[in-house]
């Protein structure tokens, strides 16, 4: 993904948009459980019922978000918040 431009909430999800229109949607499914989806400009996300392996998408909780200028902390109330500051590092819960 390219440079961050803005973010907004859509229901329980937070959607980050890049300077060229790519979007990253993060949806909480439970404490410390999230779904991460990325699409190019003009593409749609898969619907919640696209994969049969997901039993339920319903969760009564929500994210809290803290904007730290160069990164964000998204917290579902679980043990470890998800942090975002430009680029994802596989195997970690932090973009850097």
PyMOL commands that set and color helices and strands:
alter all, ss='L'
color gray80, all
select strands_A, chain A and resi 4-10+13-18+23-30+33-39+64-67+72-75+82-84
alter strands_A, ss='S'
color yellow, strands_A
deselect
rebuild
show_as cartoon
